[in-house]
Amino acid sequence: MEKPVITMKWNDNVSFQLRQYHDFEWLRPFGNVFCVFDQQDSGNIGFGVERNGRKAFIKYAGAQTAHYSGEPADAVVRLKQAVPLYERLRHEHLVRLTDHFATEQGYAAVFEWFDGECLHAHWSFPPPAKHTHPDSPFYRYRQLTVERRLASLQAIFSFHAHVESQDMVAVDFYDGSILYDFTTHITRICDIDFYQPKPFVNSMGQLWGSSRFMSPEEFGLGAAIDARTNVFTMGATAFALVGGERDRSLAKWEAGSQLYEVAARAVQSNKNDRYATVAEFCSAWTDAAKV
């Protein structure tokens, strides 16, 4: 039987939900906790902290979070395994890991604070509010000029070309992995915890992720997940940010026919009909943008 949700109060302004009490005294040296992200289903909970005018984001595993159905120990293992990914894939468009450590009951990863908003804030703006509510980050993002959004896409593509150059593949990338600062117009990637070294084979049937961004092979047990898979993900991302998301018609596309042709080739069901690499996709995208 699932444990009931309890509310833990940290200070006068901050409270969060868990399935059972957990000791967070290890947080106190990091200063003031000014926000908590407790609605994820990953087994992680996030804290915004500030000390002496400097902010940080702490991702923590080990507590029984409200929407996680697994064992906290498994979440701890996953977070520990993710830490080397942030170090190996360090990039200007990836959130920056600054520290990581074990606590008595779990594990914490510390990141530089970034004033971006998650484009898939599903806990605050579930569909259809995501697409229609004026405060929804995704809705506000889609009101930006096409030029702003294309620059944002370029940051996403650049990072994933880097991932490819490190002989790795992106897994579980979707708009919940995209942070956007509406003041500085900077885009950062977060939550790369499931990225994998090549070669990687689908051993699950349906991999982690959002079906809106996933290629056919990410639903196929035993399928190779490779560069062409990530080409599909980049094309799907383009349709999500400047097109009609699942409706991949030219009628819903906002960025011109040349870029449409590049994105459309990237999301072909047959892997062999896509670009062979993310680098090749990026080159074609850059050339089409000049036309």
C-alpha positions as YAML, in Angstrom:
chain: A
units: angstrom
residues:
- id: 1
  name: MET
  ca: [0.00, 0.00, 0.00]
- id: 2
  name: GLU
  ca: [1.38, 3.41, -1.00]
- id: 3
  name: LYS
  ca: [2.35, 5.65, 1.88]
- id: 4
  name: PRO
  ca: [0.38, 8.89, 2.26]
- id: 5
  name: VAL
  ca: [1.99, 12.18, 1.34]
- id: 6
  name: ILE
  ca: [3.27, 14.29, 4.21]
- id: 7
  name: THR
  ca: [4.32, 17.95, 4.17]
- id: 8
  name: MET
  ca: [7.66, 18.94, 5.64]
- id: 9
  name: LYS
  ca: [8.17, 22.58, 6.59]
- id: 10
  name: TRP
  ca: [11.72, 23.91, 6.25]
- id: 11
  name: ASN
  ca: [11.21, 27.56, 7.15]
- id: 12
  name: ASP
  ca: [8.40, 30.12, 7.14]
- id: 13
  name: ASN
  ca: [8.36, 30.26, 3.34]
- id: 14
  name: VAL
  ca: [9.39, 26.78, 2.21]
- id: 15
  name: SER
  ca: [7.64, 23.43, 2.55]
- id: 16
  name: PHE
  ca: [7.70, 20.27, 0.44]
- id: 17
  name: GLN
  ca: [6.00, 16.92, 0.11]
- id: 18
  name: LEU
  ca: [7.45, 13.45, 0.79]
- id: 19
  name: ARG
  ca: [6.11, 9.96, 1.50]
- id: 20
  name: GLN
  ca: [7.97, 9.79, 4.82]
- id: 21
  name: TYR
  ca: [10.08, 11.99, 7.07]
- id: 22
  name: HIS
  ca: [13.68, 12.52, 5.97]
- id: 23
  name: ASP
  ca: [16.53, 14.32, 7.73]
- id: 24
  name: PHE
  ca: [17.80, 17.30, 5.69]
- id: 25
  name: GLU
  ca: [20.03, 18.87, 8.36]
- id: 26
  name: TRP
  ca: [22.97, 18.42, 5.96]
- id: 27
  name: LEU
  ca: [21.44, 21.28, 3.92]
- id: 28
  name: ARG
  ca: [21.98, 23.95, 6.58]
- id: 29
  name: PRO
  ca: [25.62, 24.84, 5.70]
- id: 30
  name: PHE
  ca: [24.41, 25.79, 2.20]
- id: 31
  name: GLY
  ca: [22.47, 28.74, 3.61]
- id: 32
  name: ASN
  ca: [18.91, 29.76, 2.93]
- id: 33
  name: VAL
  ca: [16.63, 27.35, 1.07]
- id: 34
  name: PHE
  ca: [14.47, 29.62, -1.08]
- id: 35
  name: CYS
  ca: [12.67, 27.05, -3.26]
- id: 36
  name: VAL
  ca: [12.08, 23.32, -3.56]
- id: 37
  name: PHE
  ca: [11.30, 21.15, -6.58]
- id: 38
  name: ASP
  ca: [9.48, 18.16, -5.12]
- id: 39
  name: GLN
  ca: [7.09, 17.00, -7.86]
- id: 40
  name: GLN
  ca: [9.45, 14.95, -10.03]
- id: 41
  name: ASP
  ca: [8.86, 11.22, -10.47]
- id: 42
  name: SER
  ca: [12.60, 10.42, -10.72]
- id: 43
  name: GLY
  ca: [13.21, 9.91, -7.01]
- id: 44
  name: ASN
  ca: [15.17, 13.18, -6.84]
- id: 45
  name: ILE
  ca: [14.24, 16.36, -5.00]
- id: 46
  name: GLY
  ca: [15.81, 19.73, -5.84]
- id: 47
  name: PHE
  ca: [16.65, 22.71, -3.62]
- id: 48
  name: GLY
  ca: [17.49, 26.28, -4.51]
- id: 49
  name: VAL
  ca: [19.91, 27.56, -1.87]
- id: 50
  name: GLU
  ca: [21.67, 30.88, -1.28]
- id: 51
  name: ARG
  ca: [24.62, 31.77, 0.91]
- id: 52
  name: ASN
  ca: [26.47, 35.10, 0.99]
- id: 53
  name: GLY
  ca: [24.66, 36.24, -2.14]
- id: 54
  name: ARG
  ca: [25.56, 33.13, -4.19]
- id: 55
  name: LYS
  ca: [22.90, 30.72, -5.32]
- id: 56
  name: ALA
  ca: [23.17, 27.02, -6.10]
- id: 57
  name: PHE
  ca: [20.89, 24.17, -7.09]
- id: 58
  name: ILE
  ca: [21.15, 20.88, -5.21]
- id: 59
  name: LYS
  ca: [19.75, 17.66, -6.64]
- id: 60
  name: TYR
  ca: [19.31, 15.03, -3.96]
- id: 61
  name: ALA
  ca: [18.39, 11.33, -3.94]
- id: 62
  name: GLY
  ca: [17.62, 9.25, -0.89]
- id: 63
  name: ALA
  ca: [14.25, 10.58, 0.28]
- id: 64
  name: GLN
  ca: [10.94, 8.92, -0.53]
- id: 65
  name: THR
  ca: [9.54, 11.64, -2.78]
- id: 66
  name: ALA
  ca: [5.82, 12.11, -3.35]
- id: 67
  name: HIS
  ca: [5.63, 10.98, -6.98]
- id: 68
  name: TYR
  ca: [8.34, 8.31, -7.08]
- id: 69
  name: SER
  ca: [7.19, 4.70, -6.95]
- id: 70
  name: GLY
  ca: [10.63, 3.08, -6.72]
- id: 71
  name: GLU
  ca: [13.16, 2.55, -3.96]
- id: 72
  name: PRO
  ca: [15.18, 5.58, -2.75]
- id: 73
  name: ALA
  ca: [18.33, 3.43, -2.85]
- id: 74
  name: ASP
  ca: [17.89, 2.97, -6.61]
- id: 75
  name: ALA
  ca: [17.57, 6.73, -7.08]
- id: 76
  name: VAL
  ca: [20.80, 7.16, -5.11]
- id: 77
  name: VAL
  ca: [22.63, 4.76, -7.42]
- id: 78
  name: ARG
  ca: [21.34, 6.57, -10.52]
- id: 79
  name: LEU
  ca: [22.41, 9.98, -9.25]
- id: 80
  name: LYS
  ca: [25.88, 8.69, -8.36]
- id: 81
  name: GLN
  ca: [26.21, 7.20, -11.83]
- id: 82
  name: ALA
  ca: [25.08, 10.49, -13.41]
- id: 83
  name: VAL
  ca: [27.76, 12.63, -11.79]
- id: 84
  name: PRO
  ca: [30.56, 11.55, -14.18]
- id: 85
  name: LEU
  ca: [28.30, 12.45, -17.13]
- id: 86
  name: TYR
  ca: [28.17, 16.11, -16.10]
- id: 87
  name: GLU
  ca: [31.95, 16.10, -15.76]
- id: 88
  name: ARG
  ca: [32.60, 14.31, -19.06]
- id: 89
  name: LEU
  ca: [30.08, 16.37, -21.03]
- id: 90
  name: ARG
  ca: [30.91, 19.77, -19.54]
- id: 91
  name: HIS
  ca: [29.78, 22.42, -22.03]
- id: 92
  name: GLU
  ca: [28.71, 26.05, -22.10]
- id: 93
  name: HIS
  ca: [25.10, 24.98, -22.67]
- id: 94
  name: LEU
  ca: [25.00, 22.35, -19.92]
- id: 95
  name: VAL
  ca: [24.24, 23.20, -16.29]
- id: 96
  name: ARG
  ca: [27.56, 23.19, -14.40]
- id: 97
  name: LEU
  ca: [28.24, 20.64, -11.68]
- id: 98
  name: THR
  ca: [30.38, 22.10, -8.87]
- id: 99
  name: ASP
  ca: [30.33, 19.44, -6.16]
- id: 100
  name: HIS
  ca: [28.85, 16.09, -5.14]
- id: 101
  name: PHE
  ca: [28.88, 14.11, -1.92]
- id: 102
  name: ALA
  ca: [27.23, 11.38, 0.12]
- id: 103
  name: THR
  ca: [25.02, 12.15, 3.09]
- id: 104
  name: GLU
  ca: [24.08, 9.73, 5.86]
- id: 105
  name: GLN
  ca: [20.94, 8.70, 3.97]
- id: 106
  name: GLY
  ca: [21.53, 9.69, 0.37]
- id: 107
  name: TYR
  ca: [23.56, 11.53, -2.25]
- id: 108
  name: ALA
  ca: [23.68, 15.15, -3.41]
- id: 109
  name: ALA
  ca: [24.91, 16.88, -6.57]
- id: 110
  name: VAL
  ca: [25.51, 20.63, -6.46]
- id: 111
  name: PHE
  ca: [25.14, 22.83, -9.56]
- id: 112
  name: GLU
  ca: [25.63, 26.50, -10.33]
- id: 113
  name: TRP
  ca: [22.30, 28.27, -10.15]
- id: 114
  name: PHE
  ca: [20.82, 29.23, -13.52]
- id: 115
  name: ASP
  ca: [17.89, 31.64, -13.72]
- id: 116
  name: GLY
  ca: [16.15, 29.62, -16.40]
- id: 117
  name: GLU
  ca: [12.66, 28.17, -16.45]
- id: 118
  name: CYS
  ca: [11.89, 24.60, -17.44]
- id: 119
  name: LEU
  ca: [9.93, 24.45, -20.70]
- id: 120
  name: HIS
  ca: [7.97, 21.44, -19.45]
- id: 121
  name: ALA
  ca: [6.88, 22.52, -15.97]
- id: 122
  name: HIS
  ca: [4.29, 19.75, -15.88]
- id: 123
  name: TRP
  ca: [3.64, 20.06, -12.14]
- id: 124
  name: SER
  ca: [2.49, 23.69, -12.56]
- id: 125
  name: PHE
  ca: [1.17, 23.67, -16.12]
- id: 126
  name: PRO
  ca: [-0.01, 20.23, -17.22]
- id: 127
  name: PRO
  ca: [-1.53, 20.05, -20.70]
- id: 128
  name: PRO
  ca: [-3.49, 21.88, -21.98]
- id: 129
  name: ALA
  ca: [-2.35, 24.72, -19.67]
- id: 130
  name: LYS
  ca: [1.23, 24.20, -20.86]
- id: 131
  name: HIS
  ca: [0.23, 25.45, -24.31]
- id: 132
  name: THR
  ca: [-2.32, 28.09, -23.34]
- id: 133
  name: HIS
  ca: [-1.65, 29.62, -19.92]
- id: 134
  name: PRO
  ca: [0.11, 33.00, -20.17]
- id: 135
  name: ASP
  ca: [2.40, 32.11, -17.25]
- id: 136
  name: SER
  ca: [3.46, 28.76, -18.71]
- id: 137
  name: PRO
  ca: [7.16, 28.83, -19.67]
- id: 138
  name: PHE
  ca: [6.43, 26.79, -22.80]
- id: 139
  name: TYR
  ca: [3.65, 29.15, -23.88]
- id: 140
  name: ARG
  ca: [5.86, 32.18, -23.25]
- id: 141
  name: TYR
  ca: [8.71, 30.55, -25.16]
- id: 142
  name: ARG
  ca: [6.48, 29.97, -28.15]
- id: 143
  name: GLN
  ca: [5.61, 33.69, -28.14]
- id: 144
  name: LEU
  ca: [9.27, 34.57, -28.69]
- id: 145
  name: THR
  ca: [10.35, 35.52, -32.18]
- id: 146
  name: VAL
  ca: [11.37, 32.69, -34.47]
- id: 147
  name: GLU
  ca: [14.89, 34.14, -34.46]
- id: 148
  name: ARG
  ca: [15.11, 33.83, -30.66]
- id: 149
  name: ARG
  ca: [13.90, 30.25, -30.77]
- id: 150
  name: LEU
  ca: [16.28, 29.31, -33.57]
- id: 151
  name: ALA
  ca: [19.16, 30.66, -31.48]
- id: 152
  name: SER
  ca: [17.92, 28.54, -28.59]
- id: 153
  name: LEU
  ca: [17.76, 25.48, -30.84]
- id: 154
  name: GLN
  ca: [21.31, 26.16, -31.96]
- id: 155
  name: ALA
  ca: [22.45, 25.89, -28.34]
- id: 156
  name: ILE
  ca: [20.66, 22.55, -28.00]
- id: 157
  name: PHE
  ca: [22.13, 21.23, -31.25]
- id: 158
  name: SER
  ca: [25.62, 22.41, -30.29]
- id: 159
  name: PHE
  ca: [25.51, 20.54, -27.00]
- id: 160
  name: HIS
  ca: [24.33, 17.33, -28.64]
- id: 161
  name: ALA
  ca: [27.02, 17.54, -31.30]
- id: 162
  name: HIS
  ca: [29.41, 17.68, -28.34]
- id: 163
  name: VAL
  ca: [27.71, 14.64, -26.79]
- id: 164
  name: GLU
  ca: [28.25, 12.80, -30.06]
- id: 165
  name: SER
  ca: [31.92, 13.81, -30.14]
- id: 166
  name: GLN
  ca: [32.33, 12.20, -26.73]
- id: 167
  name: ASP
  ca: [31.03, 8.87, -28.08]
- id: 168
  name: MET
  ca: [27.80, 9.14, -26.14]
- id: 169
  name: VAL
  ca: [24.09, 9.18, -26.96]
- id: 170
  name: ALA
  ca: [21.29, 11.22, -25.47]
- id: 171
  name: VAL
  ca: [18.56, 9.28, -23.67]
- id: 172
  name: ASP
  ca: [15.51, 10.88, -22.02]
- id: 173
  name: PHE
  ca: [16.03, 14.29, -23.61]
- id: 174
  name: TYR
  ca: [12.81, 16.29, -24.01]
- id: 175
  name: ASP
  ca: [11.53, 19.81, -23.29]
- id: 176
  name: GLY
  ca: [11.73, 19.05, -19.56]
- id: 177
  name: SER
  ca: [15.50, 19.03, -20.07]
- id: 178
  name: ILE
  ca: [15.51, 22.57, -21.49]
- id: 179
  name: LEU
  ca: [15.93, 25.65, -19.29]
- id: 180
  name: TYR
  ca: [15.42, 29.11, -20.79]
- id: 181
  name: ASP
  ca: [16.24, 32.48, -19.22]
- id: 182
  name: PHE
  ca: [13.69, 34.95, -20.57]
- id: 183
  name: THR
  ca: [15.83, 37.92, -19.48]
- id: 184
  name: THR
  ca: [19.21, 36.97, -20.94]
- id: 185
  name: HIS
  ca: [17.80, 34.59, -23.61]
- id: 186
  name: ILE
  ca: [20.30, 31.91, -22.64]
- id: 187
  name: THR
  ca: [19.42, 28.23, -23.04]
- id: 188
  name: ARG
  ca: [20.86, 25.49, -20.84]
- id: 189
  name: ILE
  ca: [20.40, 21.73, -20.75]
- id: 190
  name: CYS
  ca: [19.74, 19.89, -17.50]
- id: 191
  name: ASP
  ca: [18.92, 16.33, -16.41]
- id: 192
  name: ILE
  ca: [21.27, 14.32, -18.62]
- id: 193
  name: ASP
  ca: [21.27, 11.52, -16.04]
- id: 194
  name: PHE
  ca: [20.33, 8.77, -18.53]
- id: 195
  name: TYR
  ca: [22.78, 9.65, -21.32]
- id: 196
  name: GLN
  ca: [24.80, 6.59, -22.29]
- id: 197
  name: PRO
  ca: [28.21, 5.70, -23.76]
- id: 198
  name: LYS
  ca: [28.17, 4.03, -27.17]
- id: 199
  name: PRO
  ca: [27.42, 1.35, -28.12]
- id: 200
  name: PHE
  ca: [24.06, 1.32, -26.34]
- id: 201
  name: VAL
  ca: [21.26, -1.18, -26.93]
- id: 202
  name: ASN
  ca: [17.65, -0.76, -25.87]
- id: 203
  name: SER
  ca: [17.17, -3.38, -23.16]
- id: 204
  name: MET
  ca: [13.87, -2.01, -21.84]
- id: 205
  name: GLY
  ca: [11.43, -2.03, -24.76]
- id: 206
  name: GLN
  ca: [10.31, 1.56, -24.15]
- id: 207
  name: LEU
  ca: [13.19, 3.68, -22.96]
- id: 208
  name: TRP
  ca: [12.95, 6.58, -20.55]
- id: 209
  name: GLY
  ca: [11.64, 9.78, -22.08]
- id: 210
  name: SER
  ca: [8.71, 11.58, -23.64]
- id: 211
  name: SER
  ca: [7.16, 9.86, -26.66]
- id: 212
  name: ARG
  ca: [6.95, 13.30, -28.33]
- id: 213
  name: PHE
  ca: [10.74, 13.22, -28.76]
- id: 214
  name: MET
  ca: [11.41, 9.50, -29.14]
- id: 215
  name: SER
  ca: [12.39, 7.59, -32.27]
- id: 216
  name: PRO
  ca: [10.87, 4.20, -33.19]
- id: 217
  name: GLU
  ca: [13.98, 2.36, -31.99]
- id: 218
  name: GLU
  ca: [13.51, 3.82, -28.51]
- id: 219
  name: PHE
  ca: [10.41, 1.61, -28.28]
- id: 220
  name: GLY
  ca: [12.12, -1.50, -29.70]
- id: 221
  name: LEU
  ca: [13.71, -4.09, -27.44]
- id: 222
  name: GLY
  ca: [17.21, -4.90, -28.70]
- id: 223
  name: ALA
  ca: [17.42, -1.88, -31.02]
- id: 224
  name: ALA
  ca: [20.68, 0.05, -31.30]
- id: 225
  name: ILE
  ca: [20.49, 3.59, -29.90]
- id: 226
  name: ASP
  ca: [23.03, 5.59, -31.86]
- id: 227
  name: ALA
  ca: [23.83, 8.82, -33.69]
- id: 228
  name: ARG
  ca: [20.84, 8.47, -36.02]
- id: 229
  name: THR
  ca: [18.62, 8.12, -32.94]
- id: 230
  name: ASN
  ca: [19.92, 11.42, -31.66]
- id: 231
  name: VAL
  ca: [19.37, 12.99, -35.08]
- id: 232
  name: PHE
  ca: [15.71, 12.05, -34.68]
- id: 233
  name: THR
  ca: [15.66, 13.64, -31.21]
- id: 234
  name: MET
  ca: [17.09, 16.89, -32.57]
- id: 235
  name: GLY
  ca: [14.51, 16.95, -35.36]
- id: 236
  name: ALA
  ca: [11.70, 16.28, -32.90]
- id: 237
  name: THR
  ca: [13.03, 19.10, -30.73]
- id: 238
  name: ALA
  ca: [12.89, 21.47, -33.70]
- id: 239
  name: PHE
  ca: [9.26, 20.53, -34.34]
- id: 240
  name: ALA
  ca: [8.48, 21.03, -30.65]
- id: 241
  name: LEU
  ca: [9.96, 24.53, -30.53]
- id: 242
  name: VAL
  ca: [9.23, 26.03, -33.97]
- id: 243
  name: GLY
  ca: [6.67, 23.60, -35.39]
- id: 244
  name: GLY
  ca: [3.51, 21.74, -34.48]
- id: 245
  name: GLU
  ca: [5.10, 19.23, -32.07]
- id: 246
  name: ARG
  ca: [3.46, 15.90, -33.03]
- id: 247
  name: ASP
  ca: [1.93, 17.57, -36.08]
- id: 248
  name: ARG
  ca: [5.02, 17.70, -38.25]
- id: 249
  name: SER
  ca: [3.38, 19.31, -41.25]
- id: 250
  name: LEU
  ca: [4.80, 22.30, -43.10]
- id: 251
  name: ALA
  ca: [1.57, 24.17, -42.29]
- id: 252
  name: LYS
  ca: [2.50, 24.21, -38.59]
- id: 253
  name: TRP
  ca: [6.17, 25.06, -39.19]
- id: 254
  name: GLU
  ca: [7.34, 28.63, -38.51]
- id: 255
  name: ALA
  ca: [10.94, 28.67, -39.74]
- id: 256
  name: GLY
  ca: [10.82, 28.45, -43.53]
- id: 257
  name: SER
  ca: [10.74, 25.58, -45.99]
- id: 258
  name: GLN
  ca: [14.51, 25.01, -46.12]
- id: 259
  name: LEU
  ca: [14.83, 24.33, -42.40]
- id: 260
  name: TYR
  ca: [11.62, 22.31, -42.55]
- id: 261
  name: GLU
  ca: [13.19, 19.93, -45.04]
- id: 262
  name: VAL
  ca: [16.15, 19.37, -42.71]
- id: 263
  name: ALA
  ca: [13.92, 18.72, -39.68]
- id: 264
  name: ALA
  ca: [11.62, 16.45, -41.68]
- id: 265
  name: ARG
  ca: [14.53, 14.29, -42.85]
- id: 266
  name: ALA
  ca: [15.79, 14.04, -39.27]
- id: 267
  name: VAL
  ca: [12.56, 12.46, -38.01]
- id: 268
  name: GLN
  ca: [12.15, 9.76, -40.65]
- id: 269
  name: SER
  ca: [10.95, 6.46, -39.19]
- id: 270
  name: ASN
  ca: [13.56, 4.53, -41.15]
- id: 271
  name: LYS
  ca: [16.93, 5.27, -39.54]
- id: 272
  name: ASN
  ca: [18.74, 5.02, -42.84]
- id: 273
  name: ASP
  ca: [16.69, 7.90, -44.25]
- id: 274
  name: ARG
  ca: [17.94, 10.30, -41.57]
- id: 275
  name: TYR
  ca: [21.25, 12.16, -41.39]
- id: 276
  name: ALA
  ca: [23.99, 9.80, -40.29]
- id: 277
  name: THR
  ca: [25.23, 11.97, -37.40]
- id: 278
  name: VAL
  ca: [24.22, 14.96, -35.35]
- id: 279
  name: ALA
  ca: [27.21, 16.80, -36.82]
- id: 280
  name: GLU
  ca: [25.87, 16.15, -40.35]
- id: 281
  name: PHE
  ca: [22.42, 17.31, -39.25]
- id: 282
  name: CYS
  ca: [23.90, 20.49, -37.75]
- id: 283
  name: SER
  ca: [25.81, 21.21, -40.94]
- id: 284
  name: ALA
  ca: [22.67, 20.80, -43.06]
- id: 285
  name: TRP
  ca: [20.71, 22.99, -40.64]
- id: 286
  name: THR
  ca: [23.34, 25.74, -40.78]
- id: 287
  name: ASP
  ca: [23.42, 25.65, -44.59]
- id: 288
  name: ALA
  ca: [19.61, 25.79, -44.79]
- id: 289
  name: ALA
  ca: [19.49, 28.73, -42.39]
- id: 290
  name: LYS
  ca: [21.63, 30.74, -44.84]
- id: 291
  name: VAL
  ca: [19.18, 30.32, -47.72]
...
